[in-house]
Amino acid sequence: MIHAMVVCAAWFWSMSPLGPADVSWPNWRGPNRDGSSLVDNLPLNWSNDANIRWRVELPAWAGSSPVLWRDRVFLTSPSARGDDEPEGEIGRNFRRRAVSIEGPGGARILLMCIAASNGKLLWQQELDRRNKLFGKHNMASPSPVTDGSRVWALTGTGVLSCFEMAGRPVWSFDLQEKYGEFGLYWGYASSPLLFEDRIFVQVLHGATTKNPSYVVAFDKGSGKVLWRQDRKTGARQECTDAYTTPTIVRADGRNELIVSGADFITAHDPATGNELWRCGGLNPEGAGNYRICGSPVAAGGLVIATSREKPVLAVKPGGQSDVTDSRVAWRYTGRKGPDVPSAALSGERLYMLHDDGFITCLEARSGSVLWGPERIEGGPYSASPLVAAGRVYCTNENGVTTVLADGPQFKSLAINRLDGGYTLSSLAVGDRCLLLRTAKYLYCIGEPRSR
């Protein structure tokens, strides 16, 4: 059941848009699902007191990233703890280095709609009441997705909900209630994928459950389950778990739904869920702890998937059955490959950020190293890099963003520090601005608009 609290009705909204009508960042990793943007005139420098258009205090910390459609920003968050607000549960509690995680936040998980012009809260909806702390994240890690008509939000507890842009609930579906409890060692964190008329959700787990892994497709308008496909692999122990988000690639006249994790990359028919091909090799040594966090990207006619630092595989889509020995275009097995952050694409260049603060640039088609690994501001890093406006933006868990030149040579341009709050979220792009979530605030970073 959806518990609704509409804070402001739609007709009271400020209609001053963040930018032109075509500016949107509709899902995690942006419109291309690869961490890239064509928006120019983004800020290079900022601080707590400079180039902050607005900031809004958030109820609690979380790992989900903001998404944007014209004048509206959507974000999930636990509720604030208080005298009349119970705290979320403690699952696998792990304090990340010097960062203090002050519990899971409140028990409720919220979807917030924020005015892009000034940071005002327009409305919020309650998604679930089962927030829980797993390691370095809580149950508000999946990012929402929108098409400008509706918005869909998924919680780490498996509740997928659909709302109109004005906040009216449309439908809701509880994955755990229907298909069994999640069994990921560090909790569920994949984001939903919107493609054409469907919402796709993957559940790759097995470390703490016997329930099968699967991919499921919903009709975006009605919430009807169109298909559910079990995803079987020979992965064992923690390798069964994946925190990735699927993507779409077009090859040989067909669309392919790409899922990475549990030792394999698989491609599925978006219409039926049937497996088209699979590629092994993400865990070549057969280790028991190769859970995968970084999401796959489509680049230069290839599907590029990361693992636990190495290898990184580039696979030619369009195949059939097992393509492990026939369609791997290149493998990267060098030092400091990515673990938690997903790779970002800039045309022919692929940027890979290691958790400890090392970045490497590859030629996407060949896998050749253009430069790196180069040391930047110290980690840890969980947020994925952003490539936009001729720059590469990398934000660490202390809210420090290093800005590099997007190019064939390594060049550091700026280091920007904010409030030092626990920062897991990836940057989102608006018109001449960036949206960045820290533990306490959502920032709109950019030169103030003239009045």
C-alpha positions in Angstrom: 0.0 0.0 0.0 1.2 3.5 -0.8 1.0 6.0 2.1 0.7 9.5 0.6 1.5 12.9 1.9 1.1 15.6 -0.7 2.9 18.7 0.5 2.0 21.1 -2.2 -0.6 20.8 -4.9 0.6 21.0 -8.5 -1.1 24.4 -9.2 1.0 26.1 -6.5 4.3 25.0 -8.1 6.9 27.5 -9.2 7.0 27.0 -12.9 10.4 28.6 -13.5 12.3 25.8 -15.2 15.9 24.9 -14.5 16.7 25.3 -18.2 15.4 24.8 -21.7 12.6 22.3 -22.3 14.9 19.6 -23.6 17.2 19.6 -20.5 16.6 16.4 -18.5 18.5 13.8 -16.5 15.7 11.2 -16.3 17.5 8.3 -14.7 20.7 7.4 -12.9 23.7 8.0 -15.2 21.7 10.3 -17.4 19.8 10.0 -20.7 22.5 7.8 -22.3 22.9 5.6 -19.2 26.6 6.0 -19.4 27.5 9.0 -17.2 27.8 11.5 -20.0 26.0 14.7 -21.0 26.1 17.1 -23.9 25.1 20.1 -21.7 27.8 22.8 -21.8 28.6 25.7 -19.5 28.8 23.7 -16.4 30.6 25.0 -13.3 34.3 24.3 -12.9 34.7 25.7 -9.4 32.5 25.9 -6.3 32.6 25.7 -2.5 30.1 26.1 0.4 30.0 29.8 -0.3 30.6 30.1 -4.0 28.5 29.1 -7.1 25.8 27.5 -5.0 22.5 28.4 -6.6 20.5 26.8 -3.8 20.7 24.0 -1.3 18.0 22.2 0.5 18.3 20.2 3.7 17.3 16.5 3.3 15.6 14.3 5.9 18.5 11.8 6.0 21.5 10.5 4.1 21.1 8.0 1.3 22.9 6.7 -1.8 20.2 7.4 -4.4 21.0 10.1 -7.0 18.7 12.9 -8.1 16.9 12.7 -11.4 15.6 15.8 -13.3 12.8 16.6 -15.7 12.6 20.3 -16.6 11.5 22.1 -13.5 11.3 19.1 -11.2 13.9 17.1 -9.3 13.1 13.7 -7.9 15.0 12.0 -5.0 14.4 9.2 -2.6 15.4 9.4 1.1 14.6 7.9 4.5 12.5 10.0 6.7 14.1 12.1 9.5 14.5 10.5 12.9 12.6 12.2 15.6 10.6 11.7 18.8 7.6 10.5 16.8 9.6 8.9 14.0 11.0 5.4 14.6 14.5 4.6 13.4 15.1 2.1 10.6 16.6 -1.3 11.5 20.2 -2.3 11.6 21.2 -5.0 9.2 24.8 -5.5 8.4 26.4 -2.4 10.0 29.7 -1.4 8.7 31.3 2.0 9.3 33.2 3.1 6.3 36.7 4.3 7.3 36.6 7.8 8.9 33.0 8.4 7.8 30.4 8.3 10.5 27.1 6.8 9.5 24.5 7.9 12.0 22.3 4.9 11.7 19.9 4.1 8.8 17.8 7.2 9.2 14.0 7.0 9.8 12.0 3.9 9.2 10.0 5.4 6.3 11.3 5.6 2.7 10.2 8.7 0.8 10.1 10.0 -2.7 10.6 13.7 -2.8 9.7 16.2 -5.6 11.8 19.4 -5.4 11.5 22.6 -7.4 14.5 22.9 -9.7 14.3 26.7 -9.6 14.8 27.1 -5.8 14.9 23.8 -4.0 11.4 24.1 -2.5 9.8 20.8 -1.6 6.7 20.4 -3.8 5.4 17.1 -2.6 6.6 13.8 -1.1 5.2 10.3 -1.0 5.9 7.4 1.4 7.1 4.3 -0.5 7.6 1.9 2.4 8.2 1.7 6.2 11.1 -0.9 6.3 14.2 1.1 6.0 17.3 -0.8 7.1 21.1 -0.2 7.2 23.3 -2.6 5.2 26.9 -1.7 5.3 27.5 1.7 3.7 23.9 2.2 2.4 20.3 2.1 3.5 17.1 1.2 1.6 17.0 4.5 -0.3 19.9 3.6 -2.7 18.0 2.9 -5.9 17.5 6.1 -8.0 14.1 7.1 -9.5 13.4 7.3 -13.2 11.0 9.6 -15.1 9.7 10.2 -18.6 8.2 13.6 -17.9 4.6 12.2 -17.5 5.2 9.9 -14.6 7.9 8.9 -12.1 8.9 5.5 -10.9 10.8 4.8 -7.6 12.2 1.5 -6.3 13.2 1.0 -2.7 15.9 -1.4 -1.4 13.0 -3.3 0.1 11.7 -4.1 -3.3 8.7 -1.8 -3.5 8.3 -0.3 -7.0 5.9 2.6 -7.2 4.5 4.8 -10.0 3.3 8.4 -9.5 2.0 11.2 -11.7 4.2 14.2 -11.9 1.9 16.0 -9.5 2.3 13.3 -6.9 -0.8 11.2 -7.3 -0.2 7.5 -6.8 -0.8 5.2 -9.8 0.4 1.7 -8.9 2.7 -0.1 -6.6 4.3 -3.6 -6.6 6.2 -5.4 -3.8 8.8 -7.7 -5.3 9.7 -9.5 -2.1 6.0 -10.1 -1.3 5.5 -11.7 -4.7 8.8 -13.4 -5.4 10.4 -14.0 -2.1 12.9 -12.2 0.2 16.0 -10.6 -1.2 19.3 -12.3 -0.2 22.1 -9.9 -1.0 25.0 -9.8 1.6 25.0 -6.0 1.5 21.4 -5.2 0.7 19.6 -4.4 -2.5 20.7 -1.3 -4.5 19.9 -1.7 -8.2 18.0 1.1 -10.0 15.0 0.5 -12.3 15.5 0.9 -16.1 12.8 2.6 -18.2 12.8 1.7 -21.9 9.9 2.5 -24.3 6.7 1.3 -22.5 8.4 -0.9 -19.9 10.2 -0.7 -16.5 12.8 -3.4 -16.0 14.1 -4.5 -12.6 16.8 -7.0 -11.9 17.3 -9.0 -8.7 20.6 -10.8 -8.7 21.2 -12.4 -5.3 22.0 -15.6 -3.5 24.5 -15.0 -0.8 21.9 -15.3 1.9 19.0 -17.0 0.2 18.0 -19.9 -2.0 15.5 -17.8 -4.0 16.5 -17.6 -7.7 17.9 -14.5 -9.3 15.6 -12.9 -11.9 14.7 -10.0 -14.2 11.2 -8.7 -14.4 9.4 -6.4 -16.9 6.4 -4.2 -16.0 4.0 -2.2 -18.1 5.0 1.3 -17.1 1.4 2.6 -17.2 -0.5 -0.2 -15.4 2.2 -2.0 -13.4 1.2 -5.3 -14.9 4.0 -7.9 -14.9 4.7 -8.6 -18.6 7.3 -11.3 -18.0 9.7 -12.6 -15.3 12.8 -14.5 -16.3 15.0 -16.5 -13.9 18.7 -15.7 -14.5 20.8 -18.8 -13.7 24.6 -18.9 -13.5 27.2 -21.0 -11.8 28.2 -18.2 -9.5 28.7 -19.2 -5.8 28.9 -17.5 -2.4 28.9 -13.7 -2.6 29.5 -13.8 -6.3 25.7 -14.3 -6.8 25.0 -10.8 -5.6 25.1 -7.8 -8.0 24.4 -4.1 -7.3 24.4 -3.2 -11.0 21.7 -1.5 -13.1 20.8 -3.0 -16.5 21.1 -1.1 -19.8 19.9 -1.3 -23.3 22.0 -1.7 -26.5 20.9 -2.0 -30.1 22.7 -4.5 -32.3 21.9 -6.2 -35.6 18.5 -4.6 -35.8 17.3 -5.7 -32.3 17.3 -4.2 -28.8 19.1 -6.1 -26.1 18.6 -5.8 -22.4 22.0 -6.1 -20.8 22.4 -7.5 -17.3 25.8 -7.8 -15.6 26.6 -9.8 -12.5 27.0 -13.3 -10.9 30.1 -14.0 -13.1 28.3 -13.3 -16.4 27.0 -10.7 -18.8 23.7 -11.7 -20.3 21.5 -10.2 -23.0 17.7 -10.6 -23.0 14.9 -9.9 -25.4 13.1 -6.8 -23.9 9.8 -8.1 -25.3 10.0 -11.6 -23.7 12.9 -11.8 -21.3 14.4 -14.7 -23.2 18.1 -14.9 -23.0 19.8 -14.1 -26.3 23.4 -14.6 -25.3 25.8 -14.8 -22.3 29.4 -14.1 -21.8 31.5 -15.4 -18.9 34.9 -14.2 -17.7 34.0 -11.6 -15.1 35.4 -13.9 -12.4 38.2 -15.7 -14.1 39.8 -17.1 -11.0 36.5 -18.4 -9.6 36.8 -16.4 -6.4 34.0 -16.5 -3.9 33.7 -12.7 -3.3 33.4 -11.3 -6.8 30.1 -9.4 -6.2 29.8 -6.8 -8.9 28.8 -3.1 -8.4 29.7 -1.2 -11.5 26.9 -1.1 -14.2 27.5 -2.0 -17.8 27.6 0.7 -20.6 27.2 0.6 -24.3 30.1 2.2 -26.2 31.2 2.1 -29.9 29.1 -0.9 -30.7 30.3 -2.8 -27.6 29.0 -3.7 -24.2 31.5 -2.9 -21.6 31.2 -4.5 -18.2 33.4 -4.1 -15.1 33.9 -6.5 -12.3 35.8 -6.3 -9.0 38.6 -4.2 -10.3 39.6 -6.6 -13.0 38.9 -7.8 -15.6 36.9 -5.3 -17.6 35.3 -6.9 -20.6 34.1 -5.5 -23.9 31.7 -7.7 -25.8 30.2 -7.4 -29.2 26.4 -7.6 -28.9 24.2 -9.4 -31.3 25.4 -12.9 -30.6 23.7 -16.1 -29.7 24.2 -18.6 -26.8 27.6 -18.6 -25.1 29.8 -16.0 -26.7 32.7 -16.1 -24.1 35.2 -17.4 -26.7 33.8 -15.7 -29.8 32.7 -12.1 -29.2 35.0 -10.6 -26.5 36.6 -7.6 -28.3 39.1 -6.8 -25.5 39.9 -7.3 -21.9 41.5 -4.9 -19.4 43.4 -6.6 -16.6 45.6 -3.7 -15.6 46.0 -2.0 -12.2 43.3 -0.1 -10.3 40.3 -1.0 -12.4 36.9 0.1 -11.0 35.0 -1.7 -8.3 32.0 0.3 -6.9 31.9 3.3 -9.3 30.6 2.6 -12.8 32.6 3.6 -15.9 31.8 6.8 -17.8 31.9 7.3 -21.5 33.0 10.3 -23.6 32.8 9.4 -27.3 35.8 7.2 -27.8 37.2 7.5 -24.3 36.2 5.4 -21.3 36.9 6.6 -17.8 37.3 4.1 -15.0 37.5 5.3 -11.3 38.9 3.1 -8.6 37.5 3.4 -5.1 40.8 4.6 -3.7 41.1 7.6 -6.0 42.9 6.3 -9.1 41.5 7.1 -12.6 42.3 5.4 -15.9 41.3 6.5 -19.4 40.9 3.8 -22.1 40.2 4.0 -25.8 36.7 2.5 -25.8 36.9 0.6 -29.1 40.3 -1.1 -28.5 40.7 -1.1 -24.7 44.1 0.6 -25.1 45.3 2.7 -22.2 45.5 6.4 -23.1 46.6 7.3 -19.6 46.5 6.2 -16.0 46.0 5.0 -13.4 46.5 8.6 -12.1 46.1 9.5 -8.5 43.4 12.2 -7.7 41.9 13.4 -4.4 41.9 10.5 -1.9 39.0 8.1 -1.7 37.0 6.3 -0.9 34.8 6.8 -4.0 31.3 5.3 -4.4 29.8 7.8 -6.8 30.3 7.2 -10.5 32.2 9.8 -12.6 30.4 12.3 -14.9 31.7 13.4 -18.3 30.3 16.7 -19.5 31.4 20.1 -20.8 34.8 18.8 -21.8 35.5 17.7 -18.2 35.4 14.6 -16.0 33.9 15.1 -12.5 34.8 12.6 -9.7 33.1 13.0 -6.3 34.4 11.1 -3.3 32.6 10.1 -0.1 33.6 13.3 1.7 31.8 15.5 -0.9 35.1 16.5 -2.6 34.8 16.7 -6.4 38.0 16.6 -8.6 37.5 18.0 -12.1 39.8 16.7 -14.9 40.1 17.6 -18.5 38.3 15.2 -20.8 41.0 14.3 -23.2 43.9 12.0 -24.2 46.2 13.4 -21.5 45.7 13.6 -17.8 45.1 17.1 -16.6 43.6 18.2 -13.2 41.6 21.4 -13.5 40.0 21.9 -10.0 39.3 20.5 -6.6 36.0 21.5 -5.0 35.0 20.9 -1.4 31.5 21.1 0.1 30.2 20.2 3.6 32.2 17.0 4.0 29.0 15.0 4.5 28.8 11.3 3.6 28.4 11.3 -0.2 27.5 8.2 -2.2 25.4 9.8 -4.9 26.5 10.5 -8.5 26.2 13.9 -10.0 23.2 14.9 -12.1 23.2 17.6 -14.8 20.8 20.4 -15.4 21.1 23.6 -17.5 24.4 25.2 -16.6 24.3 23.4 -13.2 25.1 20.2 -11.3 23.0 18.5 -8.7 24.9 16.9 -5.9 23.6 15.1 -2.8 25.7 14.9 0.4 24.6 13.5 3.7 22.6 16.6 4.7 21.9 18.6 1.6 20.9 18.5 -2.0 22.9 21.2 -3.8 22.3 23.0 -7.1 25.7 24.0 -8.2 26.0 26.8 -10.7 26.3 30.6 -11.1 23.3 32.3 -9.5 20.7 33.4 -12.0 20.1 37.1 -12.5 16.8 38.3 -11.2 
